[in-house]
Amino acid sequence: MVTLYRELYRQDLLDTTYYAHDSFIFNKRETNVSPAARQRIEELTNKAVDLAERRLKIDPKDKDALFARGYAKGMHASFATLVDHSFSKAAKEGLSSRTDSEEVLKIDPDYVDAKMAMGIQQFAVASLPRLVRIMVGIFGVGGNKEKGLVLLRDCAARGTVTSVESRTALSLFLRHDGRYGEALGVTQTLVAQYPHDYLFRLEEANLLKDGGTGMRAVDSYRAVIADAHKNGYFIEPRLHMAYYGLAEAERGQNLIHDAADHYLAAASAPAASDWVKKRAQLNAGQMLDLLGRRDDAVRQYQLASAPIGDQSQADEARKYLKKPYKGK
């Protein structure tokens, strides 16, 4: 789990803003997962599944082994979804994880942790666009959002192993559906439990922004950035994520000069993925146009539309190369 999610973090694939809307499903992001990292993730997944299956050969009703096998497959399904954009593969692995979890609950109805995989799979499949749902439905995969949320809430409240993971997923799903107040309440329990977790702190600020409390969000992002500059406060904080969120919040409050500065800070952060850099460059150009700094804006649009690397912002950037952004 550590190996897989550390790699997702390094690829900027744990930036929850990316998943707040359905557009991520169709906008495949290029990643640069090294062959060595990919091989290690595959090896560890296969080893976890193999260890579980060895125990299941001895005792087919070994609930811990069933849970572990389902957990490993569920984690790998997230990798298939986020890195490879392979929804059919992820759906099959997710269904297998869900099936193992259902078997666990047949053996022991009080094995609450098994509800996490079921809850995630139920909500995730139900959230897919209709065409994609039809495609994954071929594999017998169905979903229901509210059932998924109920399962995750129970696991979050009573789970022994997966309470943190369930609350993380619950917050993300609630945010996806625009239920920002509920999502914020869940995330704040994680922040209280893990105040030095960069992603939980960042998500609290994200939810304040999305929920319409602009200046509270600005203050929250600034607090995250201030803490990130304290030696050892966070582990490997990817500051471009906070700078970008802060710029978005400042833009919403019409703090155009500050927003321009922080989009530029996000774009120039050495660890930022190309996808983040191009987004930040485009938005920085827009803010610079509003400030009357046309030459500086053009430079950012040129960077955002460069033919190398991520191309998701290229068409929009080329449009503003021809005509300045006017805030509409």
C-alpha positions as CSV (number, residue, x, y, z in Angstrom):
1,M,0.0,0.0,0.0
2,V,2.8,2.4,0.9
3,T,4.7,1.7,-2.4
4,L,1.6,2.1,-4.6
5,Y,0.2,5.2,-3.0
6,R,3.6,6.9,-2.7
7,E,4.0,6.5,-6.5
8,L,0.5,7.9,-7.0
9,Y,1.5,10.9,-4.8
10,R,4.6,11.5,-6.8
11,Q,2.6,11.4,-10.0
12,D,0.2,14.1,-8.6
13,L,-2.6,11.5,-8.8
14,L,-3.6,12.1,-5.2
15,D,-4.7,15.7,-6.0
16,T,-8.4,15.2,-5.3
17,T,-9.3,18.3,-7.3
18,Y,-8.7,16.1,-10.4
19,Y,-11.5,13.8,-9.3
20,A,-14.0,16.3,-8.1
21,H,-15.7,16.1,-11.5
22,D,-16.3,13.4,-14.1
23,S,-14.0,15.1,-16.7
24,F,-11.0,13.1,-15.4
25,I,-12.5,9.9,-16.8
26,F,-12.1,11.2,-20.4
27,N,-8.9,13.3,-19.9
28,K,-6.2,10.7,-19.7
29,R,-3.2,12.1,-18.1
30,E,0.3,11.1,-19.1
31,T,2.3,9.6,-16.3
32,N,6.0,8.7,-16.0
33,V,5.8,5.7,-13.7
34,S,9.2,4.0,-14.1
35,P,9.3,0.4,-15.3
36,A,11.0,-0.5,-12.0
37,A,8.3,1.1,-9.9
38,R,5.5,-0.5,-11.9
39,Q,7.3,-3.9,-11.7
40,R,7.6,-3.5,-7.9
41,I,3.9,-2.7,-7.5
42,E,3.0,-5.8,-9.6
43,E,5.3,-8.0,-7.6
44,L,4.0,-6.8,-4.3
45,T,0.3,-7.2,-5.4
46,N,1.0,-10.7,-6.7
47,K,2.8,-11.7,-3.5
48,A,0.0,-10.4,-1.3
49,V,-2.6,-12.3,-3.3
50,D,-0.4,-15.4,-3.3
51,L,0.1,-15.4,0.4
52,A,-3.6,-15.0,1.0
53,E,-4.4,-17.9,-1.5
54,R,-2.0,-20.2,0.2
55,R,-4.0,-19.8,3.5
56,L,-7.3,-20.2,1.6
57,K,-6.1,-23.6,0.2
58,I,-5.7,-24.7,3.8
59,D,-9.0,-23.1,5.0
60,P,-11.4,-21.7,2.4
61,K,-13.2,-19.9,5.1
62,D,-10.2,-18.0,6.4
63,K,-11.9,-14.6,6.7
64,D,-8.6,-12.7,7.2
65,A,-7.1,-14.2,4.1
66,L,-10.2,-13.4,2.1
67,F,-10.1,-9.8,3.4
68,A,-6.4,-9.4,2.6
69,R,-6.8,-10.8,-1.0
70,G,-9.7,-8.4,-1.6
71,Y,-7.8,-5.5,-0.1
72,A,-4.8,-6.1,-2.4
73,K,-6.9,-6.4,-5.5
74,G,-8.8,-3.3,-4.6
75,M,-5.6,-1.3,-4.2
76,H,-4.4,-2.6,-7.6
77,A,-7.7,-1.5,-9.1
78,S,-7.0,2.0,-8.0
79,F,-3.6,1.9,-9.8
80,A,-5.3,0.6,-13.0
81,T,-7.8,3.4,-12.9
82,L,-5.6,6.3,-12.0
83,V,-2.4,5.4,-13.9
84,D,-3.5,3.3,-16.8
85,H,-7.1,4.6,-17.2
86,S,-8.1,1.0,-17.7
87,F,-11.7,1.0,-16.4
88,S,-12.5,-2.5,-17.6
89,K,-9.5,-4.0,-15.8
90,A,-10.2,-1.9,-12.7
91,A,-13.9,-3.0,-12.8
92,K,-12.9,-6.7,-12.9
93,E,-10.4,-6.3,-10.0
94,G,-12.9,-4.2,-8.1
95,L,-15.6,-6.8,-8.6
96,S,-13.2,-9.5,-7.4
97,S,-12.4,-7.4,-4.3
98,R,-16.1,-6.9,-3.6
99,T,-16.8,-10.6,-4.0
100,D,-14.1,-11.5,-1.5
101,S,-15.5,-8.9,0.9
102,E,-19.0,-10.3,0.5
103,E,-17.7,-13.8,1.3
104,V,-16.0,-12.4,4.5
105,L,-19.3,-11.0,5.7
106,K,-21.1,-14.3,5.1
107,I,-18.6,-15.9,7.4
108,D,-18.6,-13.1,9.9
109,P,-21.3,-10.4,9.6
110,D,-19.5,-8.3,12.2
111,Y,-16.3,-8.1,10.1
112,V,-17.0,-4.4,9.4
113,D,-13.7,-3.7,7.5
114,A,-14.9,-5.8,4.6
115,K,-17.5,-3.2,3.9
116,M,-14.9,-0.8,2.5
117,A,-14.3,-2.5,-0.8
118,M,-18.0,-3.0,-1.3
119,G,-18.7,0.6,-0.6
120,I,-16.0,2.0,-2.9
121,Q,-17.0,-0.3,-5.7
122,Q,-20.7,0.5,-5.3
123,F,-20.2,4.3,-5.4
124,A,-17.5,4.3,-8.0
125,V,-19.4,2.2,-10.6
126,A,-22.6,4.2,-10.0
127,S,-20.7,7.4,-10.6
128,L,-19.4,6.4,-14.0
129,P,-21.0,8.0,-17.1
130,R,-23.7,5.9,-18.7
131,L,-21.5,4.6,-21.6
132,V,-18.7,3.5,-19.3
133,R,-21.3,1.9,-16.9
134,I,-22.6,-0.2,-19.9
135,M,-19.0,-1.2,-20.7
136,V,-18.2,-2.4,-17.2
137,G,-21.6,-3.9,-16.8
138,I,-20.6,-6.5,-19.3
139,F,-18.4,-7.9,-16.5
140,G,-21.4,-8.1,-14.1
141,V,-20.4,-5.0,-12.2
142,G,-23.2,-2.8,-10.8
143,G,-23.3,0.0,-8.3
144,N,-25.5,2.3,-6.1
145,K,-24.2,5.5,-4.7
146,E,-26.3,5.6,-1.5
147,K,-25.6,2.0,-0.7
148,G,-21.9,2.7,-1.2
149,L,-22.0,5.7,1.2
150,V,-23.9,3.7,3.9
151,L,-21.3,1.0,3.7
152,L,-18.4,3.5,3.9
153,R,-20.0,5.3,6.9
154,D,-20.3,2.1,8.8
155,C,-16.7,1.1,8.1
156,A,-15.5,4.6,8.9
157,A,-17.3,4.5,12.3
158,R,-16.6,0.9,13.3
159,G,-13.7,-0.4,11.2
160,T,-10.6,-1.6,12.9
161,V,-8.2,-1.7,9.9
162,T,-9.8,0.6,7.3
163,S,-11.5,3.4,9.2
164,V,-9.0,6.0,7.8
165,E,-9.2,4.7,4.3
166,S,-13.0,4.6,4.4
167,R,-13.2,8.2,5.7
168,T,-10.8,9.3,3.0
169,A,-12.9,7.6,0.3
170,L,-16.1,8.9,1.9
171,S,-14.8,12.5,1.8
172,L,-13.8,12.2,-1.8
173,F,-17.1,10.8,-2.9
174,L,-19.1,13.4,-1.0
175,R,-17.0,16.1,-2.6
176,H,-17.6,14.6,-6.0
177,D,-21.3,14.9,-5.5
178,G,-21.1,18.5,-4.2
179,R,-21.9,17.7,-0.6
180,Y,-19.1,19.9,0.7
181,G,-20.3,20.4,4.2
182,E,-20.5,16.6,4.8
183,A,-17.2,16.0,3.2
184,L,-15.6,18.7,5.3
185,G,-16.9,17.2,8.5
186,V,-15.4,13.8,7.6
187,T,-12.0,15.4,6.5
188,Q,-11.8,17.4,9.7
189,T,-11.9,14.1,11.8
190,L,-8.8,13.0,9.7
191,V,-7.0,16.3,10.3
192,A,-7.7,16.1,14.0
193,Q,-6.2,12.6,14.1
194,Y,-3.3,13.3,11.7
195,P,-2.5,17.1,11.9
196,H,0.9,16.5,10.2
197,D,-0.7,14.8,7.2
198,Y,-0.2,17.1,4.2
199,L,-3.0,15.7,2.1
200,F,-5.6,15.8,4.8
201,R,-4.7,19.4,5.6
202,L,-4.8,20.3,1.9
203,E,-8.2,18.6,1.4
204,E,-9.6,20.6,4.3
205,A,-8.6,23.8,2.4
206,N,-10.0,22.4,-0.9
207,L,-13.3,21.7,0.7
208,L,-13.5,25.2,2.2
209,K,-12.8,26.6,-1.3
210,D,-15.4,24.4,-3.1
211,G,-17.9,25.0,-0.4
212,G,-17.9,28.7,-1.1
213,T,-16.1,30.0,2.0
214,G,-13.5,31.8,0.0
215,M,-11.5,33.7,2.6
216,R,-11.5,30.8,5.1
217,A,-10.1,28.7,2.3
218,V,-7.4,31.3,1.6
219,D,-6.4,31.3,5.2
220,S,-6.4,27.5,5.3
221,Y,-4.1,27.2,2.3
222,R,-1.8,29.9,3.7
223,A,-1.6,27.9,7.0
224,V,-0.7,24.7,5.1
225,I,2.1,26.5,3.2
226,A,3.4,28.1,6.3
227,D,3.5,24.7,8.1
228,A,5.2,23.1,5.1
229,H,8.1,25.5,5.5
230,K,8.6,24.3,9.1
231,N,11.4,21.8,9.1
232,G,9.9,18.3,9.4
233,Y,6.3,19.3,9.8
234,F,5.1,17.4,6.7
235,I,6.8,14.6,4.8
236,E,7.6,15.5,1.2
237,P,4.9,18.2,0.8
238,R,4.2,18.8,-2.9
239,L,3.7,22.5,-2.5
240,H,2.5,23.2,-6.0
241,M,-0.8,21.5,-5.0
242,A,-1.2,24.1,-2.2
243,Y,-0.1,27.0,-4.3
244,Y,-2.5,26.1,-7.1
245,G,-5.4,25.7,-4.6
246,L,-4.5,29.0,-3.0
247,A,-4.4,30.8,-6.3
248,E,-7.9,29.4,-7.2
249,A,-9.3,30.6,-3.9
250,E,-7.7,34.0,-4.3
251,R,-9.0,34.2,-7.8
252,G,-12.5,33.6,-6.5
253,Q,-12.1,36.5,-4.1
254,N,-10.8,38.8,-6.9
255,L,-7.3,38.9,-5.4
256,I,-5.9,38.9,-8.9
257,H,-2.3,39.9,-8.1
258,D,-2.0,37.3,-5.4
259,A,-3.6,34.7,-7.6
260,A,-1.1,35.4,-10.4
261,D,1.8,35.1,-8.0
262,H,0.6,31.7,-6.7
263,Y,-0.2,30.3,-10.1
264,L,3.4,31.1,-11.0
265,A,4.7,29.5,-7.8
266,A,2.8,26.3,-8.7
267,A,4.1,26.3,-12.2
268,S,7.7,26.8,-11.1
269,A,7.7,24.2,-8.3
270,P,10.4,21.7,-9.2
271,A,8.4,18.6,-8.3
272,A,5.2,19.6,-10.2
273,S,4.0,17.3,-12.9
274,D,3.7,18.7,-16.4
275,W,-0.1,18.4,-16.1
276,V,-0.1,20.8,-13.1
277,K,2.5,23.1,-14.6
278,K,0.5,23.6,-17.8
279,R,-2.7,24.3,-15.9
280,A,-0.9,26.8,-13.6
281,Q,0.8,28.5,-16.6
282,L,-2.5,29.0,-18.4
283,N,-4.2,30.4,-15.4
284,A,-1.2,32.6,-14.5
285,G,-1.4,34.0,-18.1
286,Q,-5.1,34.9,-17.5
287,M,-4.4,36.7,-14.3
288,L,-1.5,38.6,-15.9
289,D,-3.7,39.6,-18.7
290,L,-6.2,41.1,-16.2
291,L,-3.3,43.0,-14.6
292,G,-2.3,44.5,-18.0
293,R,1.0,42.5,-18.1
294,R,0.4,41.3,-21.7
295,D,4.0,40.3,-22.4
296,D,4.2,38.2,-19.3
297,A,0.9,36.7,-20.0
298,V,2.0,35.7,-23.6
299,R,5.0,34.0,-22.1
300,Q,2.8,31.8,-19.9
301,Y,0.5,30.9,-22.7
302,Q,3.5,29.9,-24.8
303,L,4.7,27.6,-22.1
304,A,1.2,26.1,-21.6
305,S,0.8,25.5,-25.3
306,A,4.3,24.1,-25.9
307,P,4.1,20.9,-28.0
308,I,6.1,18.8,-25.5
309,G,4.4,17.0,-22.6
310,D,0.9,17.5,-21.4
311,Q,-1.4,19.0,-24.1
312,S,-4.6,19.4,-22.0
313,Q,-4.3,23.2,-21.9
314,A,-2.8,23.8,-25.3
315,D,-5.9,24.8,-27.3
316,E,-7.1,27.2,-24.6
317,A,-3.6,28.8,-24.3
318,R,-3.4,29.3,-28.1
319,K,-6.7,31.1,-28.0
320,Y,-5.3,33.7,-25.5
321,L,-2.1,34.0,-27.5
322,K,-4.3,35.6,-30.2
323,K,-6.6,37.6,-27.9
324,P,-6.1,38.7,-24.3
325,Y,-8.1,37.1,-21.5
326,K,-10.9,39.5,-20.4
327,G,-12.3,37.6,-17.4
328,K,-15.2,36.0,-19.2
